Each structure stands twice: as C-alpha cells, then as structure tokens.
Amino acid sequence: MTEQLRDGRSTRWDPHRRERRLSIINAAIAAIEEHGPDVLTGQITEQAGVPRTHVYRHFEGKQALDLAVARHVAQQIGQQIREGLSIQGSPREIIGAAISQHLGWIEAHPNLYRFLAHNAYAVNATGAPLVDDAKAAIAVELSTLLAGYMRLFDLDTSPADRVVVGVVGMVDATATWWLEHHDVPREELTAALTEQVWLIIDHTVRALGVVIDPDVSLPALP
C-alpha cells in the first residue's frame, strides 16, 4: 500500500473527526452551564452520551479539552463583540451597544464566563494565537475599531492597543464583580461602564489634539 493511499484513507475521516470533536466541545459547554466551571469529565461524557475513552480519543486529556472549549467560546465572544461594534452611531452608542452585548452574554452564561476566567492563564501559557483568549478576542475587535477611527481623524494609532488593554481589563474586572453582586441592573452597569470607557478614549484623543462629541454620529469607516 502506497503512502499516498494511506494518507488518502486517513484524511477521508478528517471531517468526521472534526464533527466528533465539536460535538464533545458542545457537550462540555452544556455541562459547564449546568454544573459550573469545575465540571468533571464524567459529567461531560454523560452529557455527550459517549464513554470516557471516546473523549480521550479526540483530546489528550481534560486540560486539552478545557483549552478547546475556551478557544471555541472565545471565538464566539469575538464575533458577538464585532456585531455590537458594527452599528452606526455616536461613540456613546457604539460603546454602549458593545458593552450591553457583552454583559448580556455574561448574564445568560455566568458559569461559562467563570470557566473562561479560570482557564485564561492556561490558554495564554500554550503560546496560542492571541484571539484564543476571550479577553484578547475582545481587545482585537476594539483595537481594530479604535485604530480605524483614529486613522479617519489622521491620528497616530500607536496608543490604540495600550488604551484597549486598559479598557478590556476594567470591563472584565467589573463584569467579574457584577457576577457576584447581581443586585445592580445590567442597564445601570452598561451606562456606567459606557461613560468610563468613553472618558478613557476621550482623554486619549484630546491628548492628540482632537475633540469628539460623544453624542454625535461618527462617519462610517471605509
């Protein structure tokens, strides 16, 4: 049997393997939602309806599965933030829409958010691409948007990443606090965070010589 034939037979099953991996990841997500961030492998296999050995056929161990779940959810969060930032409107409206989207997701998936917080260090420690980490996925979307508007106003874009790291850290820390102090309504927290984020951005662009009205619609990016 030639090497080419063996490779062909092996790759023929690749779509099936990807499908099985995704089904296990989705089962893990459902188990985390139900049992919390410290979900056990047995609870995941019960959710997936497969034996433990089947899981380890697709993942080297629990940590590898946890990382795959974290990356999968981080990509979903990045897409969700991108949609929130895609609206046309004033700076305050755009910031508020993105924060509201993010807090809405956290409110709907508190255990998943706790799981991501627990696994953020492990994801970074693998040296994986930046967007594999949930906070970094958000930062990428915000940096892209902020840099785009800074170019539109002929501003130096180098501060964008630095500003966004601070903004994401503040929003993430506040969201983590909010999970344990849920007496604050989401709308109230959204308004407060929107104002705080705008103050940081406003300070940055003023230092570069530009004043932007937070309640006037921004032009569309090219």
C-alpha positions in Angstrom: 0.0 0.0 0.0 1.5 3.3 -1.0 2.0 6.2 1.4 -0.3 8.3 -0.7 -3.1 5.8 -0.4 -2.7 5.6 3.4 -2.8 9.4 3.6 -5.9 9.5 1.5 -7.7 7.0 3.7 -6.6 8.9 6.8 -7.7 12.3 5.6 -11.1 10.9 4.4 -12.1 10.7 8.1 -11.0 14.2 9.0 -14.4 15.8 8.6 -15.9 13.1 10.8 -13.2 13.7 13.5 -13.8 17.4 13.4 -17.5 16.8 13.8 -17.0 14.4 16.8 -14.6 16.9 18.4 -17.1 19.7 18.0 -19.9 17.6 19.5 -17.7 16.9 22.5 -16.9 20.6 22.9 -20.6 21.5 22.7 -21.4 18.8 25.3 -18.6 20.2 27.6 -20.2 23.7 27.2 -23.6 22.4 28.1 -22.1 20.5 31.1 -20.3 23.7 32.3 -23.5 25.7 32.0 -25.3 23.1 34.2 -22.6 22.1 36.7 -20.3 25.1 36.9 -16.7 25.8 35.9 -15.2 22.9 37.8 -17.2 20.4 35.7 -15.9 16.8 35.8 -15.0 14.7 32.7 -17.7 12.2 33.8 -20.3 14.9 33.6 -19.2 15.9 30.2 -19.2 12.3 28.9 -22.7 11.8 30.3 -23.8 15.0 28.5 -22.2 13.8 25.3 -23.5 10.3 25.6 -20.1 8.7 25.0 -17.6 6.7 27.1 -14.6 8.5 28.7 -12.3 6.7 26.3 -14.1 8.2 23.4 -13.3 11.7 24.7 -9.6 10.9 25.1 -9.5 9.6 21.5 -10.0 13.2 20.4 -8.3 15.1 23.3 -5.1 14.3 25.1 -6.7 15.0 28.5 -9.0 17.2 30.5 -6.7 20.2 30.1 -6.7 19.9 26.3 -10.5 19.7 26.3 -10.7 22.7 28.5 -8.4 24.7 26.2 -10.5 23.7 23.2 -13.7 24.8 24.9 -12.1 28.1 25.9 -10.9 28.8 22.4 -14.3 27.9 20.9 -16.2 30.2 23.3 -13.6 33.0 22.8 -14.2 33.0 19.1 -18.0 33.2 19.7 -17.4 36.2 22.1 -15.2 37.9 19.5 -18.0 37.5 16.9 -20.6 38.8 19.3 -18.5 41.9 20.2 -17.8 42.5 16.5 -21.6 42.6 15.9 -22.1 45.0 18.8 -19.4 47.4 17.5 -20.7 47.3 13.9 -23.6 49.6 14.5 -23.5 53.2 13.1 -24.0 55.9 15.6 -22.3 58.1 18.1 -19.3 57.0 20.2 -21.5 56.6 23.2 -24.0 54.5 21.3 -21.3 52.2 19.8 -19.6 51.7 23.1 -22.9 51.1 24.9 -24.0 48.6 22.3 -20.8 46.5 22.7 -20.9 46.6 26.5 -24.6 45.7 26.6 -24.0 42.8 24.2 -21.1 41.5 26.4 -22.9 41.9 29.7 -26.0 40.3 28.2 -23.9 37.2 27.2 -22.4 37.1 30.7 -25.8 37.3 32.3 -27.0 34.4 30.1 -23.9 32.3 30.6 -22.4 33.0 34.1 -20.8 29.6 34.5 -19.2 29.8 31.1 -17.7 33.2 31.9 -16.4 31.9 35.2 -14.9 28.9 33.3 -13.2 31.3 30.8 -11.7 33.3 33.7 -10.4 30.1 35.3 -8.8 29.0 32.1 -7.5 32.3 30.7 -4.0 31.7 32.1 -3.8 28.2 30.7 -4.8 29.4 27.2 -2.1 32.1 27.3 0.5 29.6 28.6 0.2 27.5 25.5 1.5 30.3 23.3 -1.6 30.0 21.3 -2.7 32.8 18.9 -4.0 36.0 20.6 -7.7 35.5 19.8 -7.8 32.1 21.5 -8.1 34.1 24.8 -11.6 35.6 25.5 -10.3 38.9 26.7 -7.8 39.2 23.9 -10.5 38.4 21.4 -12.5 41.4 22.7 -9.3 43.5 22.6 -8.6 42.6 19.0 -12.1 43.8 17.9 -11.9 47.0 20.0 -8.4 47.8 18.8 -9.4 47.3 15.2 -12.3 49.7 15.5 -10.4 52.3 17.6 -7.4 52.3 15.2 -9.8 52.7 12.3 -11.4 55.8 13.7 -8.0 57.2 14.7 -6.8 56.9 11.1 -10.0 58.5 10.0 -9.1 61.6 12.1 -5.5 61.4 11.0 -4.3 60.5 14.5 -1.3 58.3 15.5 -2.8 54.8 16.0 0.0 53.6 18.3 -1.9 54.3 21.5 -4.8 52.2 20.4 -3.6 48.8 21.7 -2.5 50.3 25.0 -5.8 52.0 25.6 -7.8 48.9 24.7 -5.9 46.7 27.1 -6.8 49.1 29.9 -10.4 49.3 28.8 -10.8 45.5 28.5 -9.2 44.9 31.9 -11.6 47.4 33.5 -14.7 45.9 31.8 -13.6 42.4 32.7 -12.9 43.1 36.3 -16.2 45.0 36.6 -18.1 42.1 35.0 -16.5 39.6 37.3 -17.5 41.7 40.3 -21.0 42.0 38.8 -21.4 38.2 38.7 -21.2 38.1 42.5 -23.2 41.4 43.1 -26.1 40.9 40.8 -28.3 43.5 42.6 -27.0 46.1 40.1 -29.2 46.0 36.9 -27.5 45.4 33.6 -28.8 48.6 32.1 -27.3 50.6 35.0 -23.9 48.9 34.8 -23.9 49.3 31.0 -24.4 53.1 31.4 -21.7 53.4 34.0 -19.1 51.4 32.0 -20.0 53.2 28.8 -19.2 56.5 30.5 -16.0 55.2 32.0 -14.8 53.8 28.7 -15.6 57.0 26.8 -13.7 59.0 29.4 -10.6 56.9 28.7 -10.9 57.2 24.9 -11.8 60.9 25.2 -8.6 61.6 27.2 -6.5 59.7 24.7 -7.8 61.6 21.6 -7.7 65.0 23.4 -4.1 64.4 24.2 -3.6 64.0 20.4 -5.3 67.3 19.7 -8.8 66.2 18.7 -12.1 66.8 20.5 -15.0 64.4 19.6 -18.6 64.9 20.7 -19.7 61.5 22.2 -23.3 62.1 21.2 -22.7 63.0 17.5 -22.8 60.1 15.0 -19.4 59.1 13.7 -18.8 58.8 9.9 -18.7 55.2 8.6 -15.3 53.6 8.3 -14.1 52.9 4.8 
